Amino acid sequence: MNRLVALWRRIPAWALDILAVAVAAADAWLYTTDADALTIGVCALACAALLIRRRWPLAAFALTLPAALVANILAAPVIALFALAVRTRRRWLLFVCGALFAAAEAIGWPVTTQFTDDQNWTAVTFVYQLATAAAPILLGQLVQTAADLRARIAEAEATKRHERELYTQTVLSRERNQLAREMHDVVSHQVSLISVQAGALQVTAPDDATREAAASIRSLSATTLEELRSMVMLLRAAGTQSPGLAPQPTVSDLGALISASGLPVSVSGELPADASPPAQRAVYRTVQEALTNVRKHAPGSSISVRLWSDEKSCGVTVVNGRAAEPPLRLPSAQLGLLGLRERAELLGGSLQSGPAGDGFHVRLTVPRARA
């Protein structure tokens, strides 16, 4: 079954259009043998209308109704009705179009003849044709639901992958910070003692050879301390997508982040020029996490990102509205906002989050010029 579906998807759209027109033309030919010019004309119009069913499905269906009324053809209006059911989400419109199709097939042409000759048969035919119309409508809605489900699954997988990456970055950052503390508190302390002892030996040594050795040890200790400080600073940097020394994101990268998210986001305000790199990274990570949460918990909602600053602080406020679609039911480690709150506290700031009207808000506050 999956192979058949995959094979069907590989067929080009133009080939399917030609096939649809050919099927409709063959069906019309059965009804138009020895037909008048009006019947041939409306059948030709119905077949040609199938070429626009992808872009204008409602117009294509409307153009097939005259042929259903005059010639009682089935293929063209059924194909057009299926195309409309695949693309529209208005159930009432599908019901109306199905009823129009059934009425056109049941009444026939000329209209007065059917109503005056056998109204009971007209009613029975209407019921049968209504059942016929239900088939392409239900099949089209099934195709639409399957496409929506595939999109939701892809979105869920992307969200889960993003959460795994964030969790990995959080664990990596925690381990790096722990290693940095150990290096600073233990290794640096021991190297400092070596440098101090070497300096004392350099002053009190009885001969030149010992003084030179002590000076060399002191110089190497000082160099080692500088290198240790550099390593500690690197380890304390925020985690990146890889363990390497990838560039840290800043506020200038927000545009790319928002564009890649594909969400309806409006951005206002800006950060001051003296905002420190850690503050900019905190703003970036806050927006990143907020967009992830909106995609997961409030899909389809509008999002507002406002950058702000005052004399001492700066930050960002992200607010989303009511969800337009059912939320994704995904497992969560609940570490996103917790990690952002810890990052803000390390910078001397704070993070507030909670309901805001019909939606949710996240507000980050950090000092403007704190390293």
C-alpha positions in Angstrom: 0.0 0.0 0.0 2.8 2.4 0.9 4.5 1.6 -2.4 1.4 2.4 -4.3 1.0 5.7 -2.5 4.7 6.6 -3.1 4.3 5.7 -6.8 1.1 7.8 -7.1 2.9 10.8 -5.6 5.7 10.5 -8.1 3.3 11.0 -11.0 3.7 14.6 -12.3 0.7 17.0 -11.9 0.4 17.6 -15.6 0.0 13.8 -16.2 -2.8 13.6 -13.6 -4.5 16.6 -15.2 -4.4 14.9 -18.6 -5.7 11.7 -17.1 -8.6 13.5 -15.4 -9.6 15.3 -18.6 -9.3 12.0 -20.6 -11.6 10.2 -18.1 -14.1 13.0 -18.1 -14.0 13.2 -21.9 -14.6 9.4 -22.2 -17.6 9.7 -19.8 -19.0 12.7 -21.7 -18.6 10.9 -25.1 -21.0 8.1 -23.9 -23.6 10.7 -23.3 -23.1 13.0 -26.2 -23.5 10.6 -29.1 -25.9 12.2 -31.5 -26.2 15.1 -29.1 -27.0 18.7 -29.9 -24.6 21.6 -29.9 -25.6 22.8 -26.4 -24.9 19.4 -24.8 -21.5 19.1 -26.6 -20.6 22.6 -25.5 -21.3 22.2 -21.8 -19.5 18.8 -21.8 -16.5 20.3 -23.4 -16.5 23.1 -20.9 -16.8 20.7 -18.0 -13.8 18.7 -19.2 -11.7 21.8 -19.7 -12.6 23.1 -16.3 -10.7 20.2 -14.7 -7.5 21.9 -15.8 -8.1 24.7 -13.2 -9.3 22.5 -10.4 -6.0 22.8 -8.4 -6.0 26.6 -8.3 -9.7 27.4 -8.4 -11.5 24.2 -7.3 -14.9 25.9 -6.6 -14.9 27.6 -10.0 -14.0 24.3 -11.7 -16.9 22.5 -9.9 -19.3 25.3 -10.9 -18.3 24.9 -14.5 -19.1 21.2 -14.4 -22.7 21.7 -13.1 -24.3 22.7 -16.5 -23.0 19.4 -18.0 -24.4 17.5 -15.1 -27.8 19.1 -15.6 -27.9 18.9 -19.4 -26.0 15.6 -20.2 -26.1 13.8 -16.8 -22.3 13.1 -16.9 -20.6 12.0 -13.7 -16.9 11.9 -14.1 -16.2 15.7 -14.5 -18.3 16.9 -11.6 -17.1 14.1 -9.3 -13.5 14.8 -10.1 -14.1 18.5 -9.5 -15.9 17.8 -6.3 -13.0 15.6 -5.0 -10.5 18.4 -5.8 -12.7 20.9 -3.9 -13.0 18.5 -0.9 -9.2 18.1 -0.8 -8.6 21.9 -0.6 -11.4 23.5 1.4 -12.0 23.3 5.1 -15.6 24.6 4.9 -17.8 21.6 5.5 -20.9 23.6 4.7 -19.6 24.5 1.3 -19.0 20.8 0.5 -22.6 20.0 1.6 -24.0 22.7 -0.6 -21.9 21.6 -3.6 -22.9 18.0 -3.1 -26.6 18.9 -3.0 -26.2 21.0 -6.1 -24.6 18.1 -7.9 -27.3 15.7 -6.8 -30.0 18.2 -7.8 -28.5 18.7 -11.3 -28.2 15.0 -11.9 -31.7 14.3 -10.6 -33.6 17.1 -12.3 -32.0 16.8 -15.8 -32.9 18.9 -18.8 -35.3 20.4 -19.6 -36.2 21.1 -16.0 -40.0 21.3 -16.5 -40.2 17.8 -18.0 -38.8 16.1 -14.9 -41.0 18.0 -12.4 -44.1 17.4 -14.4 -43.6 13.8 -15.5 -42.3 11.8 -12.5 -41.5 13.8 -9.4 -41.2 10.6 -7.2 -38.4 9.3 -9.4 -36.7 12.7 -9.3 -36.7 12.5 -5.5 -35.3 9.0 -5.5 -32.6 9.9 -8.0 -31.7 12.9 -5.9 -31.1 10.7 -2.9 -28.9 8.3 -4.9 -26.9 11.1 -6.4 -26.5 12.6 -3.0 -24.9 9.4 -1.9 -22.7 9.4 -5.0 -21.6 13.0 -4.1 -20.7 11.8 -0.6 -18.0 9.5 -2.0 -15.6 12.1 -3.5 -16.3 14.5 -0.6 -15.4 11.9 2.1 -12.4 10.7 0.1 -11.2 14.3 -0.4 -11.6 15.0 3.3 -9.6 11.9 4.0 -6.8 13.0 1.8 -6.8 16.4 3.4 -6.7 14.9 6.9 -3.9 12.6 5.9 -1.9 15.6 4.6 -2.6 17.5 7.8 -1.5 14.5 9.9 1.8 14.2 7.9 2.4 17.9 8.5 1.7 17.6 12.2 4.0 14.6 12.5 6.8 16.4 10.7 6.3 19.4 12.9 6.2 17.2 16.0 9.5 15.5 14.9 11.1 18.9 14.3 10.0 20.1 17.7 11.2 16.9 19.5 14.5 17.2 17.6 14.9 20.8 18.7 14.1 19.9 22.3 16.7 17.1 22.3 19.2 19.6 21.0 18.3 22.1 23.7 18.5 19.4 26.3 21.9 18.3 25.0 23.1 21.9 25.1 21.9 22.3 28.7 23.7 19.2 29.9 26.8 20.2 28.0 26.8 23.7 29.4 26.3 22.3 32.9 29.2 19.9 32.6 31.4 22.6 31.1 30.6 25.0 33.9 31.3 22.3 36.5 34.7 21.6 34.8 35.4 25.3 34.7 34.8 25.6 38.5 37.0 22.6 39.2 39.8 24.1 37.0 39.4 27.5 38.6 39.1 26.3 42.2 41.7 23.5 42.2 44.1 23.6 39.3 44.5 27.4 39.2 45.0 27.4 43.0 47.7 24.8 42.8 49.5 26.6 39.9 49.3 29.8 41.8 51.0 28.2 44.8 53.7 26.8 42.5 54.3 30.3 41.1 54.5 31.8 44.6 56.9 29.1 45.8 59.0 29.6 42.7 59.2 33.3 43.4 60.2 32.8 47.0 62.9 30.3 45.9 64.1 32.8 43.3 64.7 35.4 46.0 66.3 33.1 48.6 68.3 30.8 46.3 72.1 30.7 47.2 73.3 30.3 43.6 72.5 31.6 40.1 71.5 28.2 38.7 68.8 27.8 41.3 67.6 31.3 40.8 67.4 30.8 37.0 65.5 27.5 37.5 63.1 29.2 39.9 62.5 32.1 37.5 61.8 29.7 34.7 59.3 27.8 36.9 57.6 31.1 37.9 57.4 32.2 34.2 55.9 28.9 33.1 53.4 29.0 36.0 52.3 32.5 35.0 51.8 31.4 31.4 49.9 28.3 32.6 47.6 30.5 34.7 46.8 32.7 31.7 46.0 29.7 29.6 43.9 28.3 32.4 41.9 31.5 32.6 41.3 31.4 28.9 40.1 27.8 29.1 37.8 28.6 32.0 36.3 31.5 30.0 35.7 29.2 27.0 34.1 26.5 29.2 31.8 29.0 30.8 30.5 30.3 27.5 27.0 29.3 26.6 26.5 25.9 24.9 26.4 25.8 21.1 25.0 23.3 18.7 28.3 21.4 18.7 31.1 21.1 21.2 33.4 23.2 19.0 34.0 26.9 19.1 31.0 27.9 17.0 30.1 31.6 17.0 27.6 32.5 19.7 24.3 33.9 18.5 23.5 37.6 19.2 20.5 39.9 18.6 21.6 40.4 15.0 20.7 36.7 14.4 17.1 37.1 15.6 15.9 37.8 12.0 17.3 34.5 10.7 15.8 32.7 13.7 12.3 34.1 13.2 12.4 33.5 9.4 13.5 29.9 9.9 10.6 29.3 12.4 7.9 30.0 9.8 5.7 31.5 12.5 3.7 34.8 12.3 6.0 37.0 14.4 6.0 40.8 14.7 9.1 42.4 16.1 9.4 45.9 17.6 12.0 47.8 19.5 15.7 47.3 19.8 18.5 46.7 22.3 21.0 49.4 23.3 24.4 49.5 21.6 26.1 48.8 24.9 24.2 45.6 25.6 26.8 43.0 26.6 27.3 39.8 24.5 25.9 37.6 27.4 22.8 39.8 27.5 22.4 39.5 23.7 22.8 35.7 23.9 20.2 35.5 26.7 17.7 37.5 24.6 18.3 35.2 21.6 17.9 32.1 23.6 14.7 33.5 25.2 13.1 34.2 21.8 14.3 30.8 20.6 12.7 28.9 23.5 9.5 31.0 23.3 9.0 30.2 19.6 9.6 26.5 20.3 6.9 26.6 23.1 4.4 28.4 20.8 4.9 25.9 18.1 4.3 23.1 20.5 1.6 24.5 22.8 -0.2 27.2 20.8 0.2 26.5 17.0 -1.2 29.0 14.7 -1.3 31.8 17.3 0.1 35.3 16.6 3.4 36.2 18.3 4.8 39.6 19.4 8.5 40.0 20.2 9.4 43.4 21.8 12.9 44.4 22.5 13.2 47.1 25.2 15.7 48.9 27.4 15.9 51.5 30.2 18.7 53.2 32.0 20.0 50.1 33.8 18.3 47.1 32.2 17.3 45.6 28.8 15.5 42.6 27.7 12.8 41.1 25.6 9.1 40.3 26.0 7.5 37.6 23.9 3.7 37.3 23.9 1.5 34.9 22.0 -2.3 34.7 21.5 -4.9 32.0 21.5 -3.9 28.8 19.7 -5.6 28.4 16.3 -4.9 24.7 16.1 -4.9 21.8 18.6 -1.6 21.7 20.6 1.0 19.1 19.9 1.0 16.4 22.6 4.7 15.9 23.1 6.8 14.8 26.1 8.7 17.6 27.6 11.6 17.7 30.1 10.4 21.1 31.4 14.0 22.4 31.2 13.6 25.2 28.7 12.2 28.0 30.9 14.2 26.7 33.9 17.4 27.0 31.9 16.5 30.5 30.8 15.7 31.5 34.4 19.1 30.2 35.6 20.9 32.0 32.7 19.1 35.3 33.6 20.0 34.9 37.3 23.7 34.3 36.5 23.6 37.6 34.6 22.0 39.4 37.5 18.6 39.5 35.9 15.3 37.7 36.0 12.8 35.9 33.9 9.0 36.0 34.3 6.5 33.8 32.5 2.9 33.0 32.8 -0.6 33.4 31.2 -1.4 36.6 29.4 -5.0 36.9 28.5 -5.8 34.1 26.0 -2.1 33.3 25.5 1.2 33.3 27.3 4.1 35.7 27.9 7.8 35.5 28.7 9.7 38.5 29.9 13.5 38.6 30.3 15.3 41.4 32.2 19.1 41.6 32.3 21.6 44.4 33.1 22.7 46.4 30.1 26.5 46.2 30.5 27.3 43.3 32.7 29.9 40.8 31.3 
